[in-house]
Amino acid sequence: MTAIKTTVAFSQEFFANLLSLPPAVHSKVMKWAIRFQADPTSSSINYEKIRSARDSNLRSVRIDQDYRGIVFRSPDENVFVLMYVDHHDAAYRWAEGRKVEINPVTGAMQVVHVEERSESPAAQNAATVAAAKTPEAPGFYDFLSNKELLSLGVPEELIPRVRGLQAEEDLDRIQGILPVEAYEGLFLVAAGETLNQILQSRETRVDQVVDTADFAAALTKAETQSRFFVVDNDEELTAVMNSPLAQWRVFLHPLQRKLAVGNRSGSMRVLGGAGTGKTVLAMHRAKWLAENATAEGQKVLFTTFTKNLAIDILENLRTICSAELLKKIEVVNLDAWVYAFLRSQRYEHRIVYGRQEEALDAWQRALTLSPSSLGLDEKFYEQEWEDVILNQGIMTRDEYRSAKRTGRGVVLTRAKRDAVWAVFEEYRAQLASRKLKEVDDAYRDAAALISKGADAGKYSAVVVDETQDFSSQALRLLRAIVPVGPNDLFFVGDGHQRIYKKNRAAMSRCGIDIRGRARKLYLNYRTTEEIRKAAVALLEHCTVDDLDDGHDEIRKYKSLSHGSQPTIEILPSLEAVLARSAELLDDVIKGKAKDGYTTCVIAPNKSLRDQIRKHFQSLGVATHTIEANEKDPHDSTKLRFATMHRAKGLEFDQVLVIAQKSALEGDDADHNRKLAYVALTRAKQVAALLQF
């Protein structure tokens, strides 16, 4: 007789609740879970029926005298899932309000919230639907059939509740009882997405035959794996349970999982607002490529714009990749890669980052050739150099004569272009005499060397994080590093977070074709909806692009969590800001903040950051400054301080943003508002924006 193969899994809710257990209980749960994973049918595990449970497949197990675990055991006893652990009474209450079912359309396993009813479910369902169908109270989702609601992830039992919704705002009232994919689907429908668009992005099939009793098959679905973790061995389980905060290592949104795995016919771009998991997706994509699409001797290049973010990404990749697999992923910021590559080619120029000292002198000398008769100031030449010359990679006068200058505001005849070009030609000559090159020209030179046969490294693919930070020349270089083909380039980014003024680029103009391979992430997993809305309000009049000559929109982004309204205040002076900051961070000053609770004060520049830090130090607060080129130490015992640029890519429980009101309203308002947006969205729970 063949033994039944058993599958053991753990729910996301179990891992989340594990954080709240006392350390001694946590240790007991770990020991019990390892025994459970090894043999869930062992006679030493005493499964007890829960008489009041609505799901007859839920059982109680004893962890110790006070704590109980809730286990789902499939009828054929080939699937066992540890669902929840808590005090005896709390665990039983949890079980009484849950059912585990398989969605009959998607085939995904779902935890369904059930409620006490004074009448039969059938009678109440009929009454709910009837009420929704009255002319006085039409249902907001009446145009969707039951099967279509099921395809969005709505559990069969909750369809009447959805039918009872009369407005988009009502959806948030039942968010807590809906599976994540159901809430997201219903929200996207309300925001204007069609059912087909949603299902296509999820790659959900609605024509499949689903066995609603086959829980083993259900556990293989991407939507199921966004909530349940199937364990293969003790080591894997121990690693996950020892790092419960890093749930992103295990649980991916179904769309994230679908985008992370599988072959793609060419380059791909994924957009997503702050907190939507773009970097997480990029890391999982790099892992999959290294495992499945990288030949012997090849590597996946994972790059981003800033060095500190590359450091953070490498540290996080270590938690999801074995040491052997990590050897097949090279993580480096692009400037460092370019420096190493050009040095290997015996490049004779030194790259200048920012116009200082010798480069500034070269620029000032070149400006002496600007004809006063044109009436063009230095700011014009600066922007023309960045927006036209560098952006388009223009190297000759003839190229400049025919260059597009859309949006520049000043019309230049051919003769005027020739006069202006003399300044840029002289600037390059001045740099060359000093053996210097600006960054974008160095990118262009690197791409040219590769096109002529220089060895750029044996890369199977390139994964790019924070794509919005890259200039046109940087994107052209990335295109040159790997040949066009399946799985070649994978980009994630967000135009709302473009914090480097000159780096607006269109991918299609840089030789990168993403037609048919562009996707979006909409759900924010980090920031509360209240903080997200406050941050988005800063961008009300800002234009936001989709990194490819189109526009991105904000309406379809949504946060899953809720919290207090952020504090937004305008104060008369910096002194008033410092006093108010101390009030807002009173618990931190008095050492009463919860263990592990992180707070960061974010300012627009180092000078203001350090001034505020010294104020808090004078109050006796232990502080830490997060500098460039170093990883965040995650030390919750100290109040952190960072600039808006450095805070990018990080997250904290509480964030206090200090900004100058004039900067958010002046000539660079769009740029400075995007910086403030990035800073505010670093907060997970509590945020404040103080202006002066």
Buried (B, 14 or more C-beta within 10 A) or exposed (E): EEEEEBBBBBBBBBBEBBEEBEEEBBEBBBEBBBEBBEEBEEEEBEBEEBEEBBBEBBBBBBBEEEBBBBBBBBEEEBBBBBBBBBEBEBBBEBBBBBBBBBBBBBBBBBBBBBEEEEEEEEEBBEEBBEBBEEEEEEBBBEEBEBEBBBBBBBBBBBBBBBBBBBEBEBBEEBBEBBBBBBBBBBBBBBBEBEBEEBBEBBEBEEEEEBEEEBBBBBBBBBBBBBBBBBBEEEEBBBBBBEEBEBBBBBBBBBBBBBBBBEEBEBBBBBBBBBBBBBBBBBBBBBBBBBBEBBEEEBBBBBBBBBBBBBBBBBEBBEEBBEEEBBEBBBBBBBBEBBBEBBEEBEBEBBBBEEBEEBBEEBBEBBBEBBEEEBEBEEEBBBBBBBBBBBBBBBBEBEEBEEBEBEEEEEEBEEEBBEBBBBBBBBBBEBBBEBEBBBBBBBBBBBBBBBEEEBEBBEBBBBBBBBBBBBBBBBBBBBBBBBEEEEBBBBBBBBBBBBBBEBBBBBBBBBBBBBEEBBBBBBBBBBBBBBBBBBBBEBBEEBEBBBBBEEEBEBEBBBBBBEBEEBBBEEBEEBEBBBEBBBEBBEEBBEEEBEEEBBBBBBBBEBEBBBBBBEBBEEEEBEBBBBEEEEBBEEEBEBBBBBBBBBBBBBBBBBBBBBBBEEBBEEEEBBBBBBBBBBBBBBBBBBBBBBBB
